[in-house]
Structure formats: C-alpha cells, structure tokens
C-alpha cells in the first residue's frame, strides 16, 4: 500500500518517467531529475542539422558537393552548435585554440588543420555523432506522434467507414484496445528517447566540439610553469636591484659617515671627554651598522655569486660558517642565475640551521651536477631529530626548492646524523 501511494505521488509529479513529465506539462520539477524540458528543446533544436542528409537522401542530389560544403562550413557549423548548446542547454563549450599561429600562410594553416586532433573530433561530431543523435530525436518524436494517434483510437475511429479494421464497435474492439496499449507505450518511449538523445548530445558536444581537455591541461601547465618562472626571475631581479641600491647608496653613505667620525676621533684632541665619548660611540655604531648592512646585502644577493658563480659563493659561506665545513664542488658549467640564487640561499639557510640547532662539530657540503640536475647534499654530525612539522625553517627550504621544480629530502634520525639532499634543475 505504501509503495502504491509513492507511485501515485511520483506519477502526479511526473517523476516516474521522463515521458510523464513531458505529458503533464507541470511547472514543478523533481530535484533529482531536472531539465527534461530543456533536454527536449535542445534535442529538437538539433533537427535542422539533418538538412544536408535530407538533401542527400533526395533522388538526384549528388552527395559529394553537399559533404564538401559541410566540410568547408565546418567552422560555421561549430559556431551554430555552440550557440545552440549555450542558449538551450546552458552549456558553454570552450572555443578550441587555432591550430596555426596568427599570420601563418595558407599552406601552414592547411597542414596544421590536417594535423589538428580537435578539428577531426569536430568533424566526427558534424558528420557522425550529431546526425545520428538528431535521427534518434526524430525517431523519438515520431514515436510521440504515432503514440498520440494510436492512444486515442477510440476518439477518432468512429469517423472511419464501416468495415475498416480500426472502426470502433463490433468485432474490432480487441484490435482497438491493442492499438491503444501500443500508443500508450509509444507515448512513454518517445519522450524518454528524445530526452536521452539530448543528454547524450550534451556529452558528445562537450567531448567532441570543445578542446581536448588533456591537451588544454598540458598547455595550462606550461603557461603556469612559464608564469612561475617569470615570477621567480622577477623576484630575483628585485633582490638584485635592492642589493645594488643598498650597496651603492646607503652603504656608501654609512662608510663615509664612519670615515668622518673616525677622522674626528683621531684629530680632535681638545674636546671635552663627554663630547669625545659621543664621537666614539657614534663611530662604533656606524661601523656596526655597516657590518649589519653588509650582511643584509650579502643575504639579498651576494655580488660574488653574480661575478664568480656558485662555487666561489659557496666557498664564502663555508669560510664564514661558525663551524668547520668541508666543501666539495663539481660543476661543469654555470647554472641559470635564478637556480644559482636558490642553491645559494638553501645552503646558507641550511648551514645556519645546523649551527643554531644541530649541536654539530662539523658539516659536509657536496655540490655536483648530474645531467640536467644540480644535486646538493648537506650533512652534519649533530644530534639529529630535525622535523619540518615543528618549525618553519625546513619548510621554507622545501618551499624555496619547490619554487623552481626542485625537491628537498631530509633524513634526520634522533641521535644523528642529519642529511639534507636538494635537487634543482640546472635551467628553468
């Protein structure tokens, strides 16, 4: 009894079958099966695209000129299909990229069009998938028409002359019942067929008329990689500019100020002790500011890295480290300036972390070039236990390496040793 009540409710709402929703014409749409009217309109709007095949089916019409015209107008057909799906199906199909670059000659455009996989998919839709789905829609609409006529046989059969097989009354009533039942079946099957045709047409258009999703993703990845490389290069250029401005501007002014204060400290002998102490303090502060600014400039972008390359810059890091560092560098050529900067900063920050947290007595730094990859291995004899999840230093190193498609692997068991392996591309 409960199932019967649910079925009645679904029949009342037109949710039991697509054909029932089409027949009832109610405004209420069940949330699980929306858009049946839209699918009907979308499928019906595809019927005009059967016109070329209708012309071919006519006796005396040559097929080759019609098919050649469709081939020449394939671009217009694609635009018309895009408009149909956008207006009636709420489906915005992306326009595929042109196979040839702007300004290419006709021969180059022809070769690109022949080799373009997206163009062949569009032709497959126009010549095969689209017509077959439109023909399926025609069959569904014919089923609806025939079903409407057959289901109402008792309403019009009395108009037929006496003796006709479908004439009501007499011994033909059983045939009328059979025709009525067949008509009702066709009224169920026809709308269902049209709706299914519209839904299949939507999927076919999305897959055949639009760009190749895998190819577009590859192109998007290439664009993002290029944009990221531009951002990394711009950041590196900005660091160079700041370093140059500080070196040539503020640092030179501080050096001049320190020299003047030093000269005053040595030459002025008859000033009160309090004034001399002020000069001495100012001189020492200026020298400390120069040292801090020099470290800041070196941290932004060391001049030696740009002038003499990664080997000399890493030698300077090893010499300034607060613990002994054994350095081994094997490079056959210079890397990209951005890659050299990333390698320099990774090594600098890694050695700073070793000196600050590892309690190590020494560190080993090995830099080598393996094909098109730069491999950096930093190891120490400290206490180990380095965990990226407990601090931002190692996470920052990993993010800096990942910014140029590099990788950073940390091996740090409790008790040591700790080994950091960094691999970077030689070129962006």
Secondary structure as the mmCIF struct_conf table of DSSP 4:
data_model
#
loop_
_struct_conf.conf_type_id
_struct_conf.id
_struct_conf.beg_label_comp_id
_struct_conf.beg_label_asym_id
_struct_conf.beg_label_seq_id
_struct_conf.end_label_comp_id
_struct_conf.end_label_asym_id
_struct_conf.end_label_seq_id
HELX_RH_AL_P HELX_RH_AL_P1 UNK A 2 UNK A 13
TURN_TY1_P TURN_TY1_P1 UNK A 14 UNK A 14
BEND BEND1 UNK A 16 UNK A 16
HELX_RH_AL_P HELX_RH_AL_P2 UNK A 18 UNK A 24
BEND BEND2 UNK A 27 UNK A 27
TURN_TY1_P TURN_TY1_P2 UNK A 31 UNK A 32
BEND BEND3 UNK A 33 UNK A 33
HELX_RH_AL_P HELX_RH_AL_P3 UNK A 36 UNK A 45
TURN_TY1_P TURN_TY1_P3 UNK A 46 UNK A 46
HELX_RH_3T_P HELX_RH_3T_P1 UNK A 47 UNK A 50
HELX_RH_AL_P HELX_RH_AL_P4 UNK A 51 UNK A 57
BEND BEND4 UNK A 58 UNK A 58
TURN_TY1_P TURN_TY1_P4 UNK A 59 UNK A 60
HELX_RH_AL_P HELX_RH_AL_P5 UNK A 63 UNK A 72
TURN_TY1_P TURN_TY1_P5 UNK A 73 UNK A 73
HELX_RH_AL_P HELX_RH_AL_P6 UNK A 74 UNK A 88
BEND BEND5 UNK A 89 UNK A 89
HELX_LH_PP_P HELX_LH_PP_P1 UNK A 93 UNK A 98
BEND BEND6 UNK A 99 UNK A 100
TURN_TY1_P TURN_TY1_P6 UNK A 102 UNK A 103
HELX_RH_AL_P HELX_RH_AL_P7 UNK A 106 UNK A 115
HELX_RH_AL_P HELX_RH_AL_P8 UNK A 117 UNK A 124
HELX_RH_PI_P HELX_RH_PI_P1 UNK A 125 UNK A 129
HELX_RH_AL_P HELX_RH_AL_P9 UNK A 130 UNK A 151
TURN_TY1_P TURN_TY1_P7 UNK A 152 UNK A 152
HELX_RH_AL_P HELX_RH_AL_P10 UNK A 153 UNK A 156
HELX_RH_3T_P HELX_RH_3T_P2 UNK A 157 UNK A 159
BEND BEND7 UNK A 160 UNK A 160
HELX_LH_PP_P HELX_LH_PP_P2 UNK A 161 UNK A 161
TURN_TY1_P TURN_TY1_P8 UNK A 162 UNK A 163
TURN_TY1_P TURN_TY1_P9 UNK A 165 UNK A 166
BEND BEND8 UNK A 168 UNK A 169
HELX_RH_3T_P HELX_RH_3T_P3 UNK A 170 UNK A 172
HELX_RH_AL_P HELX_RH_AL_P11 UNK A 173 UNK A 208
TURN_TY1_P TURN_TY1_P10 UNK A 209 UNK A 209
BEND BEND9 UNK A 210 UNK A 210
HELX_RH_AL_P HELX_RH_AL_P12 UNK A 213 UNK A 245
HELX_RH_PI_P HELX_RH_PI_P2 UNK A 246 UNK A 250
HELX_RH_AL_P HELX_RH_AL_P13 UNK A 251 UNK A 267
BEND BEND10 UNK A 270 UNK A 271
HELX_RH_AL_P HELX_RH_AL_P14 UNK A 273 UNK A 301
HELX_RH_AL_P HELX_RH_AL_P15 UNK A 303 UNK A 308
HELX_RH_AL_P HELX_RH_AL_P16 UNK A 310 UNK A 320
BEND BEND11 UNK A 321 UNK A 323
STRN STRN1 UNK A 324 UNK A 330
BEND BEND12 UNK A 332 UNK A 333
HELX_RH_AL_P HELX_RH_AL_P17 UNK A 337 UNK A 353
HELX_RH_PI_P HELX_RH_PI_P3 UNK A 354 UNK A 358
BEND BEND13 UNK A 361 UNK A 361
STRN STRN2 UNK A 362 UNK A 370
TURN_TY1_P TURN_TY1_P11 UNK A 371 UNK A 372
STRN STRN3 UNK A 373 UNK A 380
BEND BEND14 UNK A 382 UNK A 382
HELX_RH_3T_P HELX_RH_3T_P4 UNK A 388 UNK A 390
BEND BEND15 UNK A 392 UNK A 392
HELX_RH_AL_P HELX_RH_AL_P18 UNK A 393 UNK A 402
TURN_TY1_P TURN_TY1_P12 UNK A 403 UNK A 405
STRN STRN4 UNK A 407 UNK A 412
TURN_TY1_P TURN_TY1_P13 UNK A 414 UNK A 415
BEND BEND16 UNK A 416 UNK A 416
STRN STRN5 UNK A 418 UNK A 425
BEND BEND17 UNK A 426 UNK A 426
#
